Amino acid sequence: MRNWKEMSETQPAIVKMLTNSIMKERLAHAYLFSGGRGTGKKAVAFLLAKAYFCEQKTGPEPCHLCRECQRIDSGNHPDLHEISADGMTIKVDQIRQLKKEFSLRGMESHKKFYIVNEADKMTDAAANSLLKVLEEPDGEAVAVLVTTHVQRILKTILSRAQVLSFAPLPADKMIHQLITSHTINEKDARTASRLTSNMEEALQLCQNDWIAQARSKVIQLIDDLTLRPRYVFITLQEEWIPFFKEKTDVQIGIDLLMLWYRDVIRVQVEQTDQIVYIDQEDKLQDQALKLSQMKLGHNLQAVMDAKRRLDANTAPQLLMEQLLLRLQEG
């Protein structure tokens, strides 16, 4: 059960703004919550809904115990409506139904609250239909649009909503939580915290030592590139490709390569307290001495290009072979 104090630990500015609005009874008719996965957007949306409906709240904090709060927790509140994508998109019929709900008075409280998940997945027709609702709000209602891709939202919708940008969970806080609350070792916790700001995703990466194995594959590939260049394509075939099978796995592998070269740069500029591969500092120090800034820049660019090409659906094996050839260039 989330509360404003807990949410303020990761989103202090947003919590302060919303709680002040609750206290002054000046909530906007529409908000757009923007930010990466795991930043607490939905949790804040439902907490705001509780504060909106709760009749026994203390200041901005809902009681979490009354019938209004409990029905929100159970997903059965008659005046709280949540929309999610139907397949790949949010369709115009879903927004038309929402408009119909907007036109009706609240069943019990004369108030309504709406949450539109993945608002960037609205079709053009759906987005334009929603725009009419936001332009002409009917009665006492609050709408919250949630998105991880604010750049895909119509500018006209952005202009009608109060946009709140959710910051990612700071890496040091995630590392601390992974180590203290979930008994993840420090090197895996550091690595996971650089790959995602979502605690659930970080825990999933650490399950069954997957992240530890992924790190070892990256380190082996780097060792071969540096010390045994003739064997690097054998390692790719026998170790890398069988392990990083899915596209999402390949993305993580490429991200881990990028983290390696960034660590080398951190060593060069004497920021060793920030390195991710904390168990490989000797190798990082060695590469920091041997690789010029130009070569490191070339390697990072090659890795970033590979990441973009993977997003464009280039075959992973071909992509990795071409990446290794670029990393071997003088």
ZINORJO-V258743 format. One record per residue. N is the residue number from 1. RES is the residue in three letters. PHI is phi in radians with two decimals (* if undefined). OMEGA is omega in radians with two decimals (999 if undefined). D_LAST is the distance of its C-alpha to the last C-alpha in Angstrom with 2 decimals. Layout:
n:N res:RES phi:PHI omega:OMEGA d_last:D_LAST
n:N res:RES phi:PHI omega:OMEGA d_last:D_LAST
This chain:
n:1 res:MET phi:* omega:-3.10 d_last:55.50
n:2 res:ARG phi:-1.43 omega:3.01 d_last:53.51
n:3 res:ASN phi:-2.38 omega:-3.06 d_last:55.11
n:4 res:TRP phi:-1.13 omega:3.13 d_last:54.21
n:5 res:LYS phi:-1.10 omega:3.13 d_last:53.64
n:6 res:GLU phi:-1.12 omega:-3.11 d_last:51.08
n:7 res:MET phi:-1.18 omega:-3.13 d_last:49.28
n:8 res:SER phi:-1.21 omega:3.12 d_last:49.28
n:9 res:GLU phi:-1.17 omega:-3.14 d_last:47.01
n:10 res:THR phi:-1.95 omega:-3.11 d_last:44.09
n:11 res:GLN phi:-2.30 omega:-3.02 d_last:45.41
n:12 res:PRO phi:-1.07 omega:-3.08 d_last:47.67
n:13 res:ALA phi:-1.16 omega:-3.13 d_last:47.72
n:14 res:ILE phi:-1.17 omega:3.13 d_last:48.53
n:15 res:VAL phi:-1.08 omega:-3.14 d_last:51.17
n:16 res:LYS phi:-1.08 omega:-3.13 d_last:52.82
n:17 res:MET phi:-1.13 omega:-3.10 d_last:53.06
n:18 res:LEU phi:-1.19 omega:-3.12 d_last:54.46
n:19 res:THR phi:-1.16 omega:3.06 d_last:56.90
n:20 res:ASN phi:-1.12 omega:3.13 d_last:58.22
n:21 res:SER phi:-1.14 omega:3.10 d_last:58.79
n:22 res:ILE phi:-1.11 omega:-3.12 d_last:60.60
n:23 res:MET phi:-1.07 omega:-3.10 d_last:62.79
n:24 res:LYS phi:-1.56 omega:-3.10 d_last:63.70
n:25 res:GLU phi:0.96 omega:-3.12 d_last:64.13
n:26 res:ARG phi:-2.25 omega:3.09 d_last:61.82
n:27 res:LEU phi:-1.17 omega:3.06 d_last:59.29
n:28 res:ALA phi:-1.23 omega:3.13 d_last:57.62
n:29 res:HIS phi:-1.41 omega:3.13 d_last:58.55
n:30 res:ALA phi:-2.64 omega:3.06 d_last:54.89
n:31 res:TYR phi:-2.15 omega:2.96 d_last:51.68
n:32 res:LEU phi:-2.14 omega:3.13 d_last:48.13
n:33 res:PHE phi:-1.62 omega:-3.09 d_last:46.15
n:34 res:SER phi:-2.04 omega:3.10 d_last:42.42
n:35 res:GLY phi:2.81 omega:-3.11 d_last:39.63
n:36 res:GLY phi:-1.19 omega:3.09 d_last:37.34
n:37 res:ARG phi:-1.11 omega:3.09 d_last:38.75
n:38 res:GLY phi:1.42 omega:-3.12 d_last:40.45
n:39 res:THR phi:-1.63 omega:3.03 d_last:41.31
n:40 res:GLY phi:1.65 omega:-3.08 d_last:45.05
n:41 res:LYS phi:-1.06 omega:-3.11 d_last:45.96
n:42 res:LYS phi:-1.18 omega:3.13 d_last:48.42
n:43 res:ALA phi:-1.06 omega:3.12 d_last:49.87
n:44 res:VAL phi:-1.18 omega:3.13 d_last:50.66
n:45 res:ALA phi:-1.04 omega:-3.12 d_last:52.09
n:46 res:PHE phi:-1.27 omega:3.07 d_last:54.51
n:47 res:LEU phi:-1.17 omega:3.08 d_last:55.37
n:48 res:LEU phi:-1.12 omega:3.11 d_last:56.20
n:49 res:ALA phi:-1.08 omega:3.10 d_last:58.35
n:50 res:LYS phi:-1.05 omega:-3.14 d_last:60.20
n:51 res:ALA phi:-1.10 omega:-3.14 d_last:60.87
n:52 res:TYR phi:-1.20 omega:-3.06 d_last:62.06
n:53 res:PHE phi:-1.66 omega:-3.02 d_last:64.58
n:54 res:CYS phi:-1.06 omega:-3.13 d_last:65.57
n:55 res:GLU phi:-1.77 omega:-3.13 d_last:69.05
n:56 res:GLN phi:-2.19 omega:-3.09 d_last:68.96
n:57 res:LYS phi:-1.24 omega:3.08 d_last:65.75
n:58 res:THR phi:-1.83 omega:-3.01 d_last:65.69
n:59 res:GLY phi:1.11 omega:3.12 d_last:64.18
n:60 res:PRO phi:-1.50 omega:-3.01 d_last:61.03
n:61 res:GLU phi:-1.52 omega:3.06 d_last:60.71
n:62 res:PRO phi:-1.14 omega:-3.08 d_last:62.19
n:63 res:CYS phi:-1.31 omega:-3.13 d_last:64.47
n:64 res:HIS phi:1.20 omega:-3.06 d_last:62.59
n:65 res:LEU phi:-2.09 omega:-3.07 d_last:65.97
n:66 res:CYS phi:-1.22 omega:-3.10 d_last:68.17
n:67 res:ARG phi:-1.08 omega:-3.14 d_last:68.63
n:68 res:GLU phi:-1.07 omega:-3.12 d_last:66.31
n:69 res:CYS phi:-1.12 omega:-3.09 d_last:63.41
n:70 res:GLN phi:-1.17 omega:3.12 d_last:64.04
n:71 res:ARG phi:-1.23 omega:3.04 d_last:64.14
n:72 res:ILE phi:-1.16 omega:3.11 d_last:60.78
n:73 res:ASP phi:-1.05 omega:-3.08 d_last:59.38
n:74 res:SER phi:-1.54 omega:-3.13 d_last:60.87
n:75 res:GLY phi:1.35 omega:-3.06 d_last:59.72
n:76 res:ASN phi:-2.08 omega:-3.14 d_last:63.35
n:77 res:HIS phi:-1.36 omega:-3.04 d_last:63.99
n:78 res:PRO phi:-1.19 omega:-3.09 d_last:65.82
n:79 res:ASP phi:-1.94 omega:3.01 d_last:64.52
n:80 res:LEU phi:-1.94 omega:-3.09 d_last:60.82
n:81 res:HIS phi:-2.09 omega:-3.13 d_last:58.90
n:82 res:GLU phi:-2.11 omega:3.12 d_last:55.31
n:83 res:ILE phi:-2.03 omega:3.05 d_last:53.43
n:84 res:SER phi:-2.29 omega:-3.11 d_last:50.29
n:85 res:ALA phi:-1.04 omega:3.03 d_last:48.50
n:86 res:ASP phi:-1.72 omega:-2.98 d_last:50.55
n:87 res:GLY phi:1.42 omega:-3.09 d_last:47.84
n:88 res:MET phi:-1.63 omega:-3.05 d_last:44.84
n:89 res:THR phi:-2.40 omega:2.93 d_last:46.77
n:90 res:ILE phi:-1.68 omega:-2.97 d_last:49.65
n:91 res:LYS phi:-1.64 omega:-3.07 d_last:52.27
n:92 res:VAL phi:-1.07 omega:3.13 d_last:54.85
n:93 res:ASP phi:-1.10 omega:3.11 d_last:57.70
n:94 res:GLN phi:-1.15 omega:3.13 d_last:56.41
n:95 res:ILE phi:-1.26 omega:3.08 d_last:56.55
n:96 res:ARG phi:-1.09 omega:3.08 d_last:59.96
n:97 res:GLN phi:-1.13 omega:3.09 d_last:61.20
n:98 res:LEU phi:-1.08 omega:3.11 d_last:59.80
n:99 res:LYS phi:-1.07 omega:3.11 d_last:61.69
n:100 res:LYS phi:-1.10 omega:3.10 d_last:64.80
n:101 res:GLU phi:-1.11 omega:3.13 d_last:64.40
n:102 res:PHE phi:-1.04 omega:-3.06 d_last:63.92
n:103 res:SER phi:-1.32 omega:-3.14 d_last:67.23
n:104 res:LEU phi:-1.64 omega:3.05 d_last:69.10
n:105 res:ARG phi:-1.27 omega:3.08 d_last:70.31
n:106 res:GLY phi:-0.97 omega:-3.06 d_last:68.92
n:107 res:MET phi:-1.09 omega:-3.06 d_last:70.90
n:108 res:GLU phi:-2.22 omega:-2.99 d_last:71.87
n:109 res:SER phi:-1.79 omega:-3.06 d_last:70.34
n:110 res:HIS phi:1.14 omega:3.10 d_last:70.25
n:111 res:LYS phi:-2.22 omega:3.09 d_last:66.55
n:112 res:LYS phi:-2.37 omega:-3.13 d_last:63.50
n:113 res:PHE phi:-2.43 omega:-3.08 d_last:59.86
n:114 res:TYR phi:-2.24 omega:3.05 d_last:57.04
n:115 res:ILE phi:-2.16 omega:3.10 d_last:53.48
n:116 res:VAL phi:-1.91 omega:-3.14 d_last:51.14
n:117 res:ASN phi:-1.35 omega:3.11 d_last:48.10
n:118 res:GLU phi:0.82 omega:-3.06 d_last:44.83
n:119 res:ALA phi:-1.05 omega:3.12 d_last:46.45
n:120 res:ASP phi:-1.20 omega:3.13 d_last:43.37
n:121 res:LYS phi:-1.57 omega:3.08 d_last:44.41
n:122 res:MET phi:-1.16 omega:2.98 d_last:47.60
n:123 res:THR phi:-1.15 omega:3.12 d_last:48.14
n:124 res:ASP phi:-1.00 omega:3.14 d_last:48.88
n:125 res:ALA phi:-1.12 omega:3.13 d_last:52.55
n:126 res:ALA phi:-1.15 omega:-3.12 d_last:52.52
n:127 res:ALA phi:-1.10 omega:3.14 d_last:50.78
n:128 res:ASN phi:-1.19 omega:3.09 d_last:53.30
n:129 res:SER phi:-1.18 omega:3.11 d_last:56.13
n:130 res:LEU phi:-1.13 omega:-3.14 d_last:55.01
n:131 res:LEU phi:-0.98 omega:3.14 d_last:54.76
n:132 res:LYS phi:-1.12 omega:3.11 d_last:58.49
n:133 res:VAL phi:-1.14 omega:-3.10 d_last:59.22
n:134 res:LEU phi:-1.24 omega:3.13 d_last:57.26
n:135 res:GLU phi:-1.26 omega:-3.08 d_last:58.93
n:136 res:GLU phi:-2.25 omega:3.14 d_last:62.39
n:137 res:PRO phi:-1.05 omega:-3.06 d_last:62.48
n:138 res:ASP phi:-1.95 omega:3.10 d_last:65.75
n:139 res:GLY phi:1.43 omega:-3.07 d_last:67.34
n:140 res:GLU phi:-1.55 omega:-3.07 d_last:65.85
n:141 res:ALA phi:-2.64 omega:3.06 d_last:62.44
n:142 res:VAL phi:-2.21 omega:3.07 d_last:58.88
n:143 res:ALA phi:-2.00 omega:3.06 d_last:55.85
n:144 res:VAL phi:-2.11 omega:3.06 d_last:52.44
n:145 res:LEU phi:-1.72 omega:-3.08 d_last:49.46
n:146 res:VAL phi:-2.05 omega:-3.14 d_last:46.46
n:147 res:THR phi:-2.64 omega:2.98 d_last:42.92
n:148 res:THR phi:-1.79 omega:-3.09 d_last:39.26
n:149 res:HIS phi:-2.32 omega:-3.06 d_last:38.37
n:150 res:VAL phi:-1.09 omega:-3.11 d_last:40.49
n:151 res:GLN phi:-1.18 omega:3.13 d_last:38.72
n:152 res:ARG phi:-1.61 omega:-3.13 d_last:40.38
n:153 res:ILE phi:-1.52 omega:3.11 d_last:43.87
n:154 res:LEU phi:-0.95 omega:3.14 d_last:46.09
n:155 res:LYS phi:-1.05 omega:3.13 d_last:46.35
n:156 res:THR phi:-1.15 omega:3.07 d_last:50.11
n:157 res:ILE phi:-1.26 omega:3.12 d_last:50.10
n:158 res:LEU phi:-1.01 omega:-3.10 d_last:47.92
n:159 res:SER phi:-1.25 omega:-3.13 d_last:50.49
n:160 res:ARG phi:-1.66 omega:-3.07 d_last:53.33
n:161 res:ALA phi:-2.06 omega:3.03 d_last:51.82
n:162 res:GLN phi:-1.50 omega:-3.04 d_last:50.95
n:163 res:VAL phi:-1.56 omega:3.11 d_last:47.21
n:164 res:LEU phi:-2.07 omega:-3.10 d_last:46.20
n:165 res:SER phi:-1.69 omega:-3.10 d_last:42.51
n:166 res:PHE phi:-1.54 omega:-3.13 d_last:42.02
n:167 res:ALA phi:-1.38 omega:3.07 d_last:39.38
n:168 res:PRO phi:-1.16 omega:3.08 d_last:37.23
n:169 res:LEU phi:-1.08 omega:-3.14 d_last:38.37
n:170 res:PRO phi:-0.97 omega:-3.07 d_last:36.67
n:171 res:ALA phi:-1.01 omega:-3.09 d_last:34.17
n:172 res:ASP phi:-1.15 omega:3.11 d_last:36.13
n:173 res:LYS phi:-1.22 omega:3.11 d_last:39.34
n:174 res:MET phi:-1.12 omega:3.13 d_last:37.88
n:175 res:ILE phi:-1.00 omega:-3.13 d_last:36.45
n:176 res:HIS phi:-1.05 omega:-3.14 d_last:39.89
n:177 res:GLN phi:-1.14 omega:3.14 d_last:41.73
n:178 res:LEU phi:-1.10 omega:-3.10 d_last:39.56
n:179 res:ILE phi:-1.30 omega:-3.01 d_last:40.07
n:180 res:THR phi:-1.43 omega:-3.06 d_last:43.73
n:181 res:SER phi:-1.64 omega:-3.04 d_last:45.16
n:182 res:HIS phi:-2.23 omega:3.06 d_last:43.19
n:183 res:THR phi:0.90 omega:3.02 d_last:42.21
n:184 res:ILE phi:-1.51 omega:3.14 d_last:38.49
n:185 res:ASN phi:-1.20 omega:-2.96 d_last:36.42
n:186 res:GLU phi:-1.10 omega:-3.07 d_last:34.41
n:187 res:LYS phi:-1.15 omega:3.10 d_last:30.87
n:188 res:ASP phi:-1.26 omega:3.12 d_last:31.79
n:189 res:ALA phi:-1.11 omega:3.11 d_last:33.74
n:190 res:ARG phi:-1.06 omega:-3.11 d_last:30.89
n:191 res:THR phi:-1.13 omega:-3.13 d_last:28.57
n:192 res:ALA phi:-1.05 omega:-3.10 d_last:31.26
n:193 res:SER phi:-1.18 omega:3.10 d_last:32.10
n:194 res:ARG phi:-1.58 omega:-3.12 d_last:28.65
n:195 res:LEU phi:-1.66 omega:-3.11 d_last:28.82
n:196 res:THR phi:-2.73 omega:3.02 d_last:32.32
n:197 res:SER phi:-1.81 omega:-3.13 d_last:35.16
n:198 res:ASN phi:-1.72 omega:-3.09 d_last:37.70
n:199 res:MET phi:-1.05 omega:3.13 d_last:39.41
n:200 res:GLU phi:-1.10 omega:3.11 d_last:40.53
n:201 res:GLU phi:-1.16 omega:3.12 d_last:37.06
n:202 res:ALA phi:-1.08 omega:3.11 d_last:35.74
n:203 res:LEU phi:-1.14 omega:3.11 d_last:38.51
n:204 res:GLN phi:-1.13 omega:3.10 d_last:37.79
n:205 res:LEU phi:-1.07 omega:-3.07 d_last:34.13
n:206 res:CYS phi:-1.49 omega:-3.12 d_last:35.49
n:207 res:GLN phi:-1.13 omega:3.08 d_last:38.10
n:208 res:ASN phi:0.94 omega:3.11 d_last:38.02
n:209 res:ASP phi:1.04 omega:-3.09 d_last:34.96
n:210 res:TRP phi:-1.07 omega:-3.09 d_last:32.78
n:211 res:ILE phi:-1.16 omega:3.10 d_last:30.50
n:212 res:ALA phi:-1.13 omega:3.11 d_last:30.24
n:213 res:GLN phi:-1.17 omega:3.13 d_last:29.22
n:214 res:ALA phi:-1.09 omega:3.10 d_last:26.68
n:215 res:ARG phi:-1.04 omega:-3.10 d_last:25.10
n:216 res:SER phi:-1.12 omega:3.10 d_last:25.01
n:217 res:LYS phi:-1.15 omega:3.13 d_last:23.24
n:218 res:VAL phi:-1.15 omega:-3.14 d_last:20.47
n:219 res:ILE phi:-1.08 omega:3.12 d_last:20.24
n:220 res:GLN phi:-1.09 omega:3.13 d_last:20.22
n:221 res:LEU phi:-1.13 omega:3.11 d_last:17.37
n:222 res:ILE phi:-1.11 omega:3.12 d_last:15.29
n:223 res:ASP phi:-1.02 omega:-3.13 d_last:16.48
n:224 res:ASP phi:-1.18 omega:3.09 d_last:15.47
n:225 res:LEU phi:-1.03 omega:-3.05 d_last:11.90
n:226 res:THR phi:-1.49 omega:-2.96 d_last:11.81
n:227 res:LEU phi:-1.90 omega:-3.04 d_last:14.39
n:228 res:ARG phi:-2.34 omega:-3.01 d_last:15.23
n:229 res:PRO phi:-1.00 omega:-3.13 d_last:12.48
n:230 res:ARG phi:-1.22 omega:-3.07 d_last:15.08
n:231 res:TYR phi:-1.71 omega:-2.98 d_last:17.57
n:232 res:VAL phi:-1.12 omega:-3.13 d_last:15.88
n:233 res:PHE phi:-1.32 omega:3.02 d_last:17.53
n:234 res:ILE phi:-1.19 omega:3.09 d_last:20.76
n:235 res:THR phi:-1.07 omega:3.10 d_last:20.70
n:236 res:LEU phi:-1.02 omega:-3.10 d_last:20.21
n:237 res:GLN phi:-1.23 omega:-2.98 d_last:23.23
n:238 res:GLU phi:-1.59 omega:-3.04 d_last:25.42
n:239 res:GLU phi:-2.03 omega:-3.01 d_last:24.90
n:240 res:TRP phi:-1.25 omega:-3.03 d_last:23.28
n:241 res:ILE phi:-1.09 omega:3.09 d_last:25.04
n:242 res:PRO phi:-1.14 omega:-3.10 d_last:28.47
n:243 res:PHE phi:-1.55 omega:-3.14 d_last:28.36
n:244 res:PHE phi:-1.57 omega:-3.00 d_last:27.04
n:245 res:LYS phi:-1.44 omega:-3.07 d_last:29.56
n:246 res:GLU phi:-1.47 omega:-3.14 d_last:30.78
n:247 res:LYS phi:-1.03 omega:3.13 d_last:29.00
n:248 res:THR phi:-1.12 omega:3.09 d_last:29.89
n:249 res:ASP phi:-1.15 omega:3.14 d_last:28.41
n:250 res:VAL phi:-1.10 omega:3.10 d_last:25.07
n:251 res:GLN phi:-1.03 omega:3.13 d_last:25.19
n:252 res:ILE phi:-1.15 omega:3.11 d_last:25.77
n:253 res:GLY phi:-1.03 omega:3.12 d_last:22.94
n:254 res:ILE phi:-1.15 omega:3.08 d_last:20.48
n:255 res:ASP phi:-1.06 omega:3.13 d_last:22.26
n:256 res:LEU phi:-1.16 omega:3.05 d_last:21.87
n:257 res:LEU phi:-1.11 omega:3.13 d_last:18.08
n:258 res:MET phi:-1.09 omega:3.12 d_last:18.29
n:259 res:LEU phi:-1.09 omega:3.12 d_last:20.68
n:260 res:TRP phi:-1.07 omega:-3.09 d_last:18.38
n:261 res:TYR phi:-1.19 omega:3.04 d_last:15.68
n:262 res:ARG phi:-1.19 omega:3.07 d_last:18.68
n:263 res:ASP phi:-1.09 omega:3.11 d_last:20.10
n:264 res:VAL phi:-1.06 omega:3.11 d_last:17.16
n:265 res:ILE phi:-1.13 omega:3.11 d_last:17.84
n:266 res:ARG phi:-1.06 omega:3.10 d_last:21.52
n:267 res:VAL phi:-1.15 omega:3.14 d_last:21.12
n:268 res:GLN phi:-1.06 omega:-3.11 d_last:19.38
n:269 res:VAL phi:-1.72 omega:3.04 d_last:22.38
n:270 res:GLU phi:1.06 omega:3.03 d_last:24.85
n:271 res:GLN phi:-2.01 omega:-3.05 d_last:26.06
n:272 res:THR phi:-1.16 omega:3.10 d_last:26.12
n:273 res:ASP phi:-1.24 omega:-3.10 d_last:29.43
n:274 res:GLN phi:-1.76 omega:-3.03 d_last:27.71
n:275 res:ILE phi:-1.22 omega:-3.12 d_last:25.15
n:276 res:VAL phi:-1.58 omega:-3.11 d_last:25.73
n:277 res:TYR phi:-1.48 omega:-3.01 d_last:24.44
n:278 res:ILE phi:-1.16 omega:3.14 d_last:27.05
n:279 res:ASP phi:-1.56 omega:-3.09 d_last:27.21
n:280 res:GLN phi:-2.16 omega:-3.01 d_last:23.51
n:281 res:GLU phi:-1.09 omega:3.13 d_last:23.53
n:282 res:ASP phi:-1.08 omega:3.13 d_last:22.53
n:283 res:LYS phi:-1.16 omega:3.11 d_last:19.27
n:284 res:LEU phi:-1.12 omega:3.11 d_last:18.66
n:285 res:GLN phi:-1.08 omega:-3.14 d_last:19.52
n:286 res:ASP phi:-1.11 omega:3.14 d_last:17.14
n:287 res:GLN phi:-1.21 omega:3.11 d_last:14.12
n:288 res:ALA phi:-1.10 omega:3.11 d_last:15.62
n:289 res:LEU phi:-1.36 omega:-3.00 d_last:15.53
n:290 res:LYS phi:-1.54 omega:-3.06 d_last:12.04
n:291 res:LEU phi:-1.65 omega:3.08 d_last:10.11
n:292 res:SER phi:-1.31 omega:3.09 d_last:10.56
n:293 res:GLN phi:-1.10 omega:3.11 d_last:12.58
n:294 res:MET phi:-1.14 omega:3.13 d_last:10.27
n:295 res:LYS phi:-1.15 omega:3.12 d_last:7.55
n:296 res:LEU phi:-1.11 omega:3.09 d_last:10.79
n:297 res:GLY phi:-1.08 omega:3.10 d_last:12.19
n:298 res:HIS phi:-1.09 omega:-3.12 d_last:9.55
n:299 res:ASN phi:-1.14 omega:3.12 d_last:10.19
n:300 res:LEU phi:-1.11 omega:3.11 d_last:13.86
n:301 res:GLN phi:-1.11 omega:3.11 d_last:14.09
n:302 res:ALA phi:-1.09 omega:-3.13 d_last:12.81
n:303 res:VAL phi:-1.17 omega:3.14 d_last:15.46
n:304 res:MET phi:-1.14 omega:3.08 d_last:18.06
n:305 res:ASP phi:-1.10 omega:3.12 d_last:17.65
n:306 res:ALA phi:-1.10 omega:3.13 d_last:18.21
n:307 res:LYS phi:-1.10 omega:3.12 d_last:21.25
n:308 res:ARG phi:-1.15 omega:-3.12 d_last:22.67
n:309 res:ARG phi:-1.18 omega:3.08 d_last:22.31
n:310 res:LEU phi:-1.14 omega:3.09 d_last:24.09
n:311 res:ASP phi:-1.10 omega:3.13 d_last:26.85
n:312 res:ALA phi:-1.58 omega:3.04 d_last:27.13
n:313 res:ASN phi:1.21 omega:2.96 d_last:27.89
n:314 res:THR phi:-1.20 omega:-3.14 d_last:24.86
n:315 res:ALA phi:-1.03 omega:-3.04 d_last:25.34
n:316 res:PRO phi:-0.97 omega:-3.10 d_last:23.75
n:317 res:GLN phi:-1.14 omega:3.10 d_last:22.49
n:318 res:LEU phi:-1.07 omega:3.14 d_last:20.82
n:319 res:LEU phi:-1.04 omega:-3.11 d_last:19.36
n:320 res:MET phi:-1.18 omega:3.11 d_last:17.91
n:321 res:GLU phi:-1.09 omega:3.13 d_last:16.50
n:322 res:GLN phi:-1.19 omega:3.09 d_last:14.71
n:323 res:LEU phi:-1.11 omega:-3.14 d_last:13.54
n:324 res:LEU phi:-1.09 omega:3.11 d_last:12.11
n:325 res:LEU phi:-1.10 omega:3.12 d_last:10.23
n:326 res:ARG phi:-1.19 omega:3.13 d_last:8.72
n:327 res:LEU phi:-1.21 omega:3.12 d_last:8.11
n:328 res:GLN phi:-1.44 omega:3.14 d_last:6.38
n:329 res:GLU phi:-1.10 omega:-3.09 d_last:3.78
n:330 res:GLY phi:-1.02 omega:999 d_last:0.00
